[in-house]
Amino acid sequence: MTEPLRNLALGKFLTTICVLALLGSACHAATVAGIVNGADGAPFQGAFVEAQNSKTKITVIVLSDSQGRYRIPDLPAGDYRLFIRAVGYRADPRSPVTLAADQNATFDFSLQKAAVRWNEISKYQASQLWPAAKGRDLLFEHCNICHQFQSRIASVHRDLDGWRDRIAFMRDAMHFSIFLGPNFSDQDAEEVATYLNSLFGPDSTLPKSPAEMPAYAKTLRPFSSEAMNIVYVEYDMPAPSRMPFSAAPDKNGLLWIPDFGLANKITRLDPKTGEMKDFSIPFAGTGGVHSAVPAADGSVWIAEQGPNRIGRWDPATEKITEYQDAYLPGKEGIEDGGSKHTIRIDPSGKVWATGVPLVRFDPETGKFARVVEGEYTYDVKLDQNGDAWFTSIIANKIGRVDAKTMKVTQWSPPTPDSYPRRMEIGPDGMVYSGEFRGGKIARFDPKTQTFKEFPLPGPDPSPYGLGFDADGYLWYDSHNMDLIGRFDPRTGQVVEYPFPHDEPAIREFFRDAQGRMWYGTAPNNKVGYFYLAGKNGGASAPAK
């Protein structure tokens, strides 16, 4: 072969390799890498290193490994802000960092000691460090609908009237809620305001840092070296306080986000560009859009917890049509009388929604069929037969609705008051549920109708959001410990992973066509996805 032909063949080969690489990662992309050292000069494991694109605001987040090394791959050319997060430490950010295509840039960080802040601890840690009082119990039980305490309580200081005002605002906004509605009295509100004033008021009884308390060290738990190979990619919501509860992919790779609380919108995200577009619901009060799930025909169905409605976004008009369900007599306007929580679409196009009660909606007739009366149903999933499986948190049951006969069968897990919240149907056909109060993953075999429970690690595992990845692992959000975990159904083993923010509050995980696991973190006003390094076009796993 002549030299020109050899070069042409080589060029075609390299072009082919580059095109193939585009399927998983960017062919022309920059990489940032470096070393993170602690205040003592030794390599530091577990620091979050983040690169945020100044134009798109897309942020890629990795962790430093056991030798202090980090690597952020596949960054498009552009300007970035590079910064680091580690509880009890600080380091100066690098900004602006201008990256060219194919550039390999190196930035090392030396951490300095810093105070641990009260908004950097988990709910579990707060339960161990805050003084016991009725106000604390009420706060933990009733004030965890949209967020916990870190972002909107421990991050600010108010006097007693200021805390009263904020509690009054939340009671008004969430008037329908079983937690802040009729079941939360004026006396309860005063107890919580007084307690918050004692913690975060002018004369706080707390030390400046939780690390000053002897019990703080006992609440710390290390992560394994294996857990350092996770990569997060996050997107900021287009306006403050959107409370994104999840991010569900449609057939075109766009993500649909329910904006809970007062926003009264759903948001569509283009993950390639970071562009977001809002669509408003007609309802004028507190909509509480809890769930948004795309259907096969391109529409998007939503559950509105506040007004007991479901809605359909029409891809042709880009408008939302709402459908009002009836309330129980005497309980109009409150969650005890009717609510819509989580939504799924079955193969026939009928829409299932949990809440009070579980319902199936027929889009052709516009009518609701009430399935499980008198129970607060939480999650719903469809199996391969089209039957609907659901959790019932207060009744402490899981159940199945035969889609043909509408017959309901229910089973109680072995652990009393386990509070089964989310559920998933596994690749093995088993039904998995997270026992929020029981701290376990429950596996139910539909054939033998038997349970097997798997205790999760940690003092307060509190599994909330669940989702299977492409390799058959079940991921869960540990709501009270501010981490995510990967459960292996084959062995029962768990790997716990740090999350880049306090107060993740992840309600659901959705897997897209590329195998990326999507989530919403409402208190942090972000949505994102994660993958393990070495998968989905990511970097090779760090050497151990």
C-alpha positions as CSV (number, residue, x, y, z in Angstrom):
1,M,0.0,0.0,0.0
2,T,1.3,3.5,-0.9
3,E,1.9,6.1,1.8
4,P,-1.2,8.2,0.7
5,L,-3.4,5.2,0.7
6,R,-2.1,4.1,4.0
7,N,-2.8,7.5,5.5
8,L,-6.3,7.6,4.0
9,A,-7.0,4.2,5.5
10,L,-5.7,5.3,8.8
11,G,-7.8,8.4,8.6
12,K,-11.0,6.5,7.9
13,F,-10.2,4.1,10.8
14,L,-9.7,6.9,13.2
15,T,-12.8,8.6,12.0
16,T,-14.8,5.4,12.6
17,I,-13.3,5.1,16.1
18,C,-14.3,8.7,16.8
19,V,-17.9,8.2,15.6
20,L,-18.2,5.1,17.7
21,A,-16.9,7.0,20.7
22,L,-19.6,9.6,20.3
23,L,-22.2,7.0,21.1
24,G,-20.9,6.9,24.7
25,S,-18.8,10.0,25.3
26,A,-17.5,13.1,23.5
27,C,-14.9,12.5,20.8
28,H,-13.4,16.0,21.2
29,A,-13.7,16.7,24.9
30,A,-11.4,18.0,27.6
31,T,-10.4,16.3,30.8
32,V,-9.5,17.9,34.2
33,A,-7.6,15.8,36.6
34,G,-5.4,16.4,39.7
35,I,-4.6,15.6,43.3
36,V,-6.5,16.6,46.4
37,N,-4.4,16.8,49.6
38,G,-5.7,17.3,53.1
39,A,-4.7,19.9,55.6
40,D,-1.9,17.6,56.7
41,G,-0.5,17.3,53.2
42,A,-1.6,13.6,52.8
43,P,-3.8,12.4,49.9
44,F,-7.5,13.1,50.7
45,Q,-10.2,10.6,49.8
46,G,-13.8,11.6,49.3
47,A,-13.7,15.3,48.3
48,F,-16.3,16.3,45.7
49,V,-14.6,18.0,42.8
50,E,-17.0,19.9,40.6
51,A,-16.7,21.5,37.1
52,Q,-19.6,23.8,36.1
53,N,-19.9,25.0,32.6
54,S,-20.4,28.8,32.7
55,K,-22.7,28.8,29.7
56,T,-24.9,25.8,30.2
57,K,-24.6,25.6,34.0
58,I,-24.2,21.8,33.6
59,T,-22.0,20.5,36.5
60,V,-20.0,17.3,36.4
61,I,-19.0,16.0,39.9
62,V,-16.5,13.4,40.8
63,L,-14.8,12.2,44.0
64,S,-11.1,12.0,45.0
65,D,-9.9,8.5,45.4
66,S,-7.8,6.9,48.2
67,Q,-4.7,8.4,46.7
68,G,-6.3,11.8,46.4
69,R,-6.7,11.6,42.6
70,Y,-9.7,12.8,40.7
71,R,-10.5,12.9,37.0
72,I,-13.4,14.8,35.3
73,P,-13.8,13.5,31.8
74,D,-15.8,14.5,28.7
75,L,-16.0,18.2,29.2
76,P,-17.0,20.2,26.2
77,A,-14.7,23.1,25.3
78,G,-15.7,26.3,27.2
79,D,-15.3,28.2,30.4
80,Y,-15.7,26.4,33.7
81,R,-15.8,27.1,37.4
82,L,-13.8,24.4,39.3
83,F,-14.5,24.0,43.0
84,I,-14.4,21.5,45.8
85,R,-16.7,20.3,48.6
86,A,-15.7,18.4,51.7
87,V,-17.4,18.8,55.1
88,G,-15.1,20.4,57.6
89,Y,-12.7,21.7,54.9
90,R,-12.4,24.4,52.3
91,A,-10.3,25.3,49.2
92,D,-10.3,28.2,46.9
93,P,-12.2,27.7,43.6
94,R,-10.5,28.0,40.2
95,S,-12.4,30.3,37.9
96,P,-12.5,31.0,35.1
97,V,-10.9,27.8,33.8
98,T,-10.9,27.8,29.9
99,L,-10.8,24.4,28.3
100,A,-10.1,23.7,24.7
101,A,-11.3,20.5,22.9
102,D,-9.1,17.5,23.7
103,Q,-7.2,19.5,26.4
104,N,-5.9,17.6,29.4
105,A,-5.7,20.1,32.3
106,T,-4.3,19.6,35.7
107,F,-5.4,21.3,38.9
108,D,-4.4,20.2,42.4
109,F,-6.1,21.3,45.6
110,S,-4.8,21.7,49.1
111,L,-7.6,21.6,51.6
112,Q,-7.7,23.8,54.7
113,K,-9.6,23.0,57.9
114,A,-13.0,24.8,58.2
115,A,-15.9,24.7,60.6
116,V,-18.5,22.0,60.1
117,R,-21.8,23.8,59.7
118,W,-25.2,22.8,61.0
119,N,-26.6,22.7,57.5
120,E,-24.0,20.0,56.5
121,I,-25.3,17.3,58.8
122,S,-28.0,14.7,58.0
123,K,-31.4,14.3,59.7
124,Y,-30.0,11.3,61.5
125,Q,-27.1,13.3,62.9
126,A,-29.5,16.1,63.9
127,S,-31.6,13.5,65.8
128,Q,-28.5,12.6,67.8
129,L,-27.3,16.1,68.4
130,W,-30.3,18.3,68.8
131,P,-31.9,18.4,72.3
132,A,-34.9,16.2,72.7
133,A,-38.2,18.1,72.8
134,K,-41.8,17.9,71.5
135,G,-40.9,20.6,69.0
136,R,-38.2,18.4,67.5
137,D,-40.5,15.4,67.2
138,L,-43.1,17.5,65.5
139,L,-40.6,19.0,63.1
140,F,-39.2,15.6,62.1
141,E,-42.7,14.1,61.7
142,H,-44.6,16.9,60.0
143,C,-42.1,19.3,58.2
144,N,-40.4,16.9,55.7
145,I,-42.8,17.1,52.8
146,C,-40.7,19.2,50.3
147,H,-37.5,19.5,52.3
148,Q,-35.8,18.7,55.6
149,F,-34.0,21.3,57.8
150,Q,-30.7,22.0,56.1
151,S,-31.5,24.3,53.2
152,R,-34.3,26.4,54.8
153,I,-33.9,26.2,58.5
154,A,-30.2,25.6,59.5
155,S,-29.0,27.9,56.8
156,V,-30.7,31.0,58.2
157,H,-31.3,32.6,61.6
158,R,-34.6,34.2,62.6
159,D,-36.2,35.4,65.8
160,L,-39.3,33.8,67.2
161,D,-41.7,35.9,65.1
162,G,-39.7,35.1,62.0
163,W,-40.0,31.3,62.7
164,R,-43.8,31.8,63.3
165,D,-44.1,33.6,60.0
166,R,-42.3,30.8,58.1
167,I,-44.4,28.1,59.7
168,A,-47.6,30.0,59.0
169,F,-46.5,30.3,55.3
170,M,-45.9,26.6,55.1
171,R,-49.2,25.7,56.7
172,D,-51.0,28.0,54.2
173,A,-49.1,26.7,51.2
174,M,-49.5,23.0,52.2
175,H,-53.0,23.4,53.8
176,F,-54.2,20.1,52.1
177,S,-51.4,18.0,53.5
178,I,-51.9,15.2,56.0
179,F,-48.8,16.5,57.8
180,L,-49.4,20.3,57.7
181,G,-53.1,20.5,57.2
182,P,-55.9,19.7,59.8
183,N,-53.6,17.3,61.6
184,F,-51.1,20.1,62.6
185,S,-52.6,22.3,65.2
186,D,-51.9,25.9,66.2
187,Q,-50.2,24.5,69.4
188,D,-48.1,22.2,67.3
189,A,-47.0,25.2,65.2
190,E,-46.0,27.2,68.3
191,E,-44.0,24.2,69.7
192,V,-42.0,24.0,66.4
193,A,-41.5,27.8,66.2
194,T,-40.2,27.9,69.8
195,Y,-37.9,24.9,69.3
196,L,-36.5,26.4,66.1
197,N,-35.9,29.7,67.8
198,S,-33.9,27.9,70.5
199,L,-31.7,26.3,67.8
200,F,-31.4,29.0,65.2
201,G,-32.6,32.2,66.9
202,P,-30.8,35.1,68.5
203,D,-30.0,33.1,71.7
204,S,-29.2,29.7,70.2
205,T,-28.4,26.9,72.6
206,L,-26.3,25.1,70.0
207,P,-22.6,25.5,69.7
208,K,-21.4,27.2,66.5
209,S,-20.4,23.9,65.0
210,P,-21.8,20.4,65.5
211,A,-18.2,19.2,65.6
212,E,-17.8,20.9,69.0
213,M,-20.2,18.3,70.5
214,P,-18.6,15.0,71.7
215,A,-21.5,13.0,70.1
216,Y,-20.7,14.3,66.6
217,A,-17.7,12.0,66.0
218,K,-19.9,9.0,66.8
219,T,-22.3,9.9,64.0
220,L,-19.6,9.8,61.3
221,R,-19.4,6.8,59.0
222,P,-16.7,6.2,56.4
223,F,-17.3,5.3,52.8
224,S,-15.4,2.6,51.0
225,S,-12.8,3.2,48.3
226,E,-15.1,1.5,45.9
227,A,-17.7,4.3,46.5
228,M,-15.3,6.9,45.0
229,N,-15.9,5.9,41.4
230,I,-19.4,7.5,41.0
231,V,-19.9,10.4,38.6
232,Y,-22.8,12.9,39.0
233,V,-24.0,15.3,36.3
234,E,-26.4,18.0,37.4
235,Y,-28.6,20.8,36.0
236,D,-29.9,23.8,37.9
237,M,-33.6,24.5,37.7
238,P,-34.5,27.7,35.8
239,A,-35.9,29.5,38.9
240,P,-35.5,29.3,42.7
241,S,-37.6,26.9,44.9
242,R,-38.9,24.8,42.0
243,M,-38.8,21.6,44.2
244,P,-38.0,19.1,41.4
245,F,-39.2,15.8,42.6
246,S,-37.9,13.6,39.8
247,A,-36.8,13.6,36.1
248,A,-38.3,11.0,33.8
249,P,-37.0,10.4,30.3
250,D,-39.2,10.3,27.2
251,K,-38.7,8.4,24.0
252,N,-36.7,11.3,22.5
253,G,-34.3,11.5,25.4
254,L,-35.8,14.6,27.0
255,L,-36.5,14.7,30.7
256,W,-39.8,15.7,32.3
257,I,-39.7,17.2,35.8
258,P,-42.6,17.8,38.2
259,D,-42.2,21.1,40.1
260,F,-43.7,20.5,43.5
261,G,-45.1,23.1,45.8
262,L,-46.1,26.6,44.6
263,A,-44.5,26.5,41.1
264,N,-47.5,24.9,39.4
265,K,-45.4,23.7,36.5
266,I,-43.7,20.9,34.8
267,T,-40.4,21.4,33.1
268,R,-38.8,19.8,30.1
269,L,-35.0,19.4,30.0
270,D,-32.8,18.8,27.0
271,P,-29.8,17.0,28.7
272,K,-27.4,17.8,25.9
273,T,-27.8,21.6,26.1
274,G,-29.2,22.1,29.6
275,E,-32.1,24.1,28.1
276,M,-35.3,23.9,30.1
277,K,-38.8,24.9,29.2
278,D,-41.7,25.3,31.6
279,F,-45.4,24.4,31.1
280,S,-47.9,25.7,33.6
281,I,-50.9,23.8,35.0
282,P,-54.3,25.6,34.9
283,F,-54.9,25.2,38.7
284,A,-54.3,28.5,40.5
285,G,-53.8,27.2,44.1
286,T,-51.0,25.0,45.4
287,G,-50.8,22.3,42.7
288,G,-48.2,20.2,44.3
289,V,-47.2,18.5,41.1
290,H,-45.8,15.3,42.6
291,S,-45.3,13.1,39.5
292,A,-44.7,13.6,35.7
293,V,-44.4,10.6,33.5
294,P,-44.2,10.5,29.6
295,A,-46.5,8.2,27.7
296,A,-45.8,6.3,24.5
297,D,-47.8,8.7,22.4
298,G,-45.6,11.7,23.4
299,S,-48.0,13.1,26.0
300,V,-47.0,13.6,29.6
301,W,-49.3,12.7,32.5
302,I,-49.0,14.4,35.9
303,A,-50.3,14.0,39.4
304,E,-51.4,17.1,41.3
305,Q,-51.4,16.4,45.0
306,G,-53.0,19.6,46.2
307,P,-56.3,19.7,44.2
308,N,-56.7,16.0,43.7
309,R,-56.3,16.2,40.0
310,I,-54.4,14.5,37.2
311,G,-53.3,16.3,34.1
312,R,-52.2,15.5,30.5
313,W,-49.7,17.6,28.6
314,D,-50.6,17.5,24.9
315,P,-47.5,17.4,22.6
316,A,-49.5,19.1,19.8
317,T,-50.7,22.1,21.7
318,E,-48.1,22.1,24.6
319,K,-51.1,22.7,26.9
320,I,-52.1,20.8,30.0
321,T,-55.7,19.6,30.5
322,E,-56.7,18.7,34.1
323,Y,-59.2,16.1,35.3
324,Q,-60.8,16.5,38.7
325,D,-61.4,13.5,40.9
326,A,-64.1,13.6,43.6
327,Y,-63.4,14.1,47.3
328,L,-64.8,12.0,50.1
329,P,-67.9,13.9,51.5
330,G,-66.9,16.3,54.3
331,K,-63.2,16.1,53.4
332,E,-63.1,18.4,50.4
333,G,-59.8,20.2,49.8
334,I,-57.7,18.0,52.1
335,E,-55.5,15.0,51.4
336,D,-57.5,12.8,53.7
337,G,-60.4,13.3,51.3
338,G,-58.6,12.8,48.1
339,S,-55.1,13.4,46.6
340,K,-53.0,12.3,43.6
341,H,-49.4,11.2,44.3
342,T,-47.6,9.0,41.8
343,I,-48.7,8.3,38.2
344,R,-48.0,5.5,35.7
345,I,-49.5,4.6,32.4
346,D,-50.5,0.9,31.6
347,P,-50.1,-0.8,28.2
348,S,-53.8,0.0,27.4
349,G,-53.2,3.7,27.9
350,K,-55.1,3.9,31.2
351,V,-53.6,6.0,33.9
352,W,-53.0,4.8,37.4
353,A,-52.5,7.3,40.3
354,T,-51.8,6.6,43.9
355,G,-52.8,8.9,46.8
356,V,-56.2,8.7,48.5
357,P,-57.4,6.4,47.1
358,L,-55.6,4.4,44.3
359,V,-57.4,5.1,41.1
360,R,-57.4,4.1,37.4
361,F,-58.4,6.8,35.0
362,D,-59.7,6.1,31.5
363,P,-58.7,8.9,29.1
364,E,-61.4,7.8,26.6
365,T,-64.3,8.2,29.1
366,G,-62.7,10.8,31.4
367,K,-63.8,8.7,34.4
368,F,-61.9,7.6,37.5
369,A,-62.3,4.0,38.8
370,R,-61.6,4.0,42.6
371,V,-59.7,0.9,43.5
372,V,-58.5,0.9,47.1
373,E,-60.8,3.0,49.3
374,G,-59.8,4.2,52.8
375,E,-56.0,3.8,52.3
376,Y,-53.2,6.1,51.5
377,T,-51.5,4.4,48.6
378,Y,-48.0,5.7,47.9
379,D,-46.3,4.1,44.9
380,V,-47.6,2.2,41.8
381,K,-45.8,0.0,39.3
382,L,-47.0,-2.0,36.3
383,D,-45.8,-5.6,35.8
384,Q,-45.4,-7.4,32.4
385,N,-49.0,-8.5,32.6
386,G,-50.3,-5.0,33.0
387,D,-51.3,-5.6,36.7
388,A,-50.8,-2.7,39.0
389,W,-48.7,-3.2,42.2
390,F,-48.9,-0.6,44.9
391,T,-47.6,0.3,48.4
392,S,-49.9,1.3,51.3
393,I,-47.8,3.1,53.9
394,I,-50.2,3.5,56.8
395,A,-51.8,0.1,56.3
396,N,-48.3,-1.4,56.1
397,K,-49.1,-3.4,53.0
398,I,-48.2,-4.0,49.4
399,G,-50.9,-5.0,46.9
400,R,-51.7,-6.0,43.4
401,V,-54.7,-5.1,41.2
402,D,-55.6,-7.5,38.5
403,A,-56.0,-5.3,35.5
404,K,-58.7,-7.5,33.9
405,T,-60.9,-8.2,37.0
406,M,-59.8,-5.2,39.2
407,K,-59.5,-7.7,42.1
408,V,-57.2,-6.4,44.8
409,T,-54.9,-8.7,46.8
410,Q,-52.7,-7.4,49.6
411,W,-49.9,-8.7,51.7
412,S,-48.2,-7.4,54.9
413,P,-44.4,-7.5,55.2
414,P,-43.0,-9.3,58.3
415,T,-41.8,-6.0,59.9
416,P,-44.6,-4.1,61.7
417,D,-44.9,-0.4,60.9
418,S,-42.3,-0.8,58.2
419,Y,-43.8,2.0,56.1
420,P,-43.3,0.6,52.6
421,R,-42.8,3.7,50.4
422,R,-41.4,3.1,47.0
423,M,-41.4,-0.2,45.0
424,E,-39.8,-1.7,41.9
425,I,-40.4,-4.8,39.9
426,G,-37.1,-6.4,39.3
427,P,-35.7,-8.2,36.3
428,D,-36.3,-11.4,38.1
429,G,-40.0,-10.7,38.4
430,M,-39.8,-10.1,42.1
431,V,-41.4,-7.1,43.8
432,Y,-39.0,-5.0,45.8
433,S,-40.1,-2.3,48.3
434,G,-38.2,0.0,50.6
435,E,-39.3,-0.2,54.2
436,F,-38.7,3.4,55.2
437,R,-39.1,3.0,58.9
438,G,-38.0,-0.6,59.0
439,G,-34.7,0.2,57.3
440,K,-34.9,-2.7,55.0
441,I,-35.4,-3.8,51.4
442,A,-38.3,-6.3,51.2
443,R,-38.4,-8.8,48.3
444,F,-41.8,-10.4,47.6
445,D,-42.1,-13.5,45.4
446,P,-45.5,-13.3,43.6
447,K,-45.4,-17.1,42.9
448,T,-44.9,-18.2,46.5
449,Q,-46.4,-15.1,48.1
450,T,-43.6,-14.9,50.6
451,F,-41.3,-12.0,51.7
452,K,-37.6,-11.9,52.4
453,E,-36.2,-8.8,54.1
454,F,-32.7,-7.4,53.7
455,P,-31.5,-5.1,56.5
456,L,-29.6,-2.1,55.1
457,P,-26.4,-0.7,56.6
458,G,-26.3,2.3,58.9
459,P,-28.2,3.5,62.0
460,D,-31.1,5.0,60.0
461,P,-31.2,3.7,56.4
462,S,-34.7,5.1,55.6
463,P,-34.9,3.9,52.0
464,Y,-37.0,6.2,49.9
465,G,-36.5,6.5,46.1
466,L,-35.8,3.2,44.3
467,G,-34.6,2.2,40.9
468,F,-33.0,-0.7,39.0
469,D,-29.9,0.0,36.9
470,A,-29.0,-1.8,33.7
471,D,-26.9,-4.3,35.6
472,G,-29.8,-5.4,37.9
473,Y,-28.6,-3.5,41.0
474,L,-31.3,-1.7,43.0
475,W,-30.4,1.8,44.0
476,Y,-32.0,3.6,46.9
477,D,-32.0,7.0,48.5
478,S,-31.2,6.9,52.3
479,H,-33.5,9.8,53.2
480,N,-32.3,10.4,56.7
481,M,-28.5,9.7,56.2
482,D,-28.0,11.8,53.0
483,L,-26.5,9.1,50.8
484,I,-27.5,6.7,48.1
485,G,-26.9,3.0,48.2
486,R,-26.6,0.2,45.6
487,F,-28.3,-3.1,46.7
488,D,-27.4,-6.4,45.0
489,P,-30.5,-8.6,45.0
490,R,-28.3,-11.6,44.2
491,T,-26.2,-11.4,47.4
492,G,-27.9,-8.8,49.6
493,Q,-24.7,-6.8,49.6
494,V,-24.8,-3.0,49.7
495,V,-22.3,-0.3,48.6
496,E,-23.1,3.2,50.0
497,Y,-22.1,6.3,48.0
498,P,-21.7,9.9,49.1
499,F,-24.1,12.4,47.6
500,P,-22.8,15.8,46.6
501,H,-25.4,17.8,48.5
502,D,-26.9,17.7,52.0
503,E,-30.6,16.9,52.0
504,P,-30.9,14.9,48.7
505,A,-34.6,14.0,49.3
506,I,-34.7,11.8,46.2
507,R,-38.2,10.6,45.6
508,E,-37.7,8.4,42.5
509,F,-34.9,7.1,40.2
510,F,-35.5,6.8,36.4
511,R,-33.2,5.0,34.1
512,D,-32.8,6.4,30.6
513,A,-31.9,4.6,27.3
514,Q,-28.1,5.1,28.0
515,G,-28.4,3.5,31.4
516,R,-28.0,6.7,33.3
517,M,-29.9,7.0,36.6
518,W,-31.9,10.2,36.8
519,Y,-33.1,11.9,40.0
520,G,-34.5,15.2,41.4
521,T,-33.2,16.7,44.6
522,A,-35.9,19.2,45.5
523,P,-34.3,21.1,48.4
524,N,-31.2,21.7,46.2
525,N,-33.3,22.8,43.2
526,K,-31.5,20.5,40.8
527,V,-32.0,17.4,38.7
528,G,-29.3,15.1,37.5
529,Y,-28.0,11.6,36.8
530,F,-25.2,9.4,37.9
531,Y,-23.2,6.5,36.6
532,L,-20.2,4.5,37.8
533,A,-16.9,5.4,36.2
534,G,-16.0,3.1,33.4
535,K,-19.6,2.8,32.3
536,N,-21.7,5.0,29.9
537,G,-18.7,6.6,28.3
538,G,-17.3,7.6,31.7
539,A,-13.7,7.5,32.9
540,S,-11.9,4.3,33.9
541,A,-12.4,3.4,37.5
542,P,-9.6,4.8,39.7
543,A,-6.9,2.4,40.7
544,K,-7.3,1.0,44.2
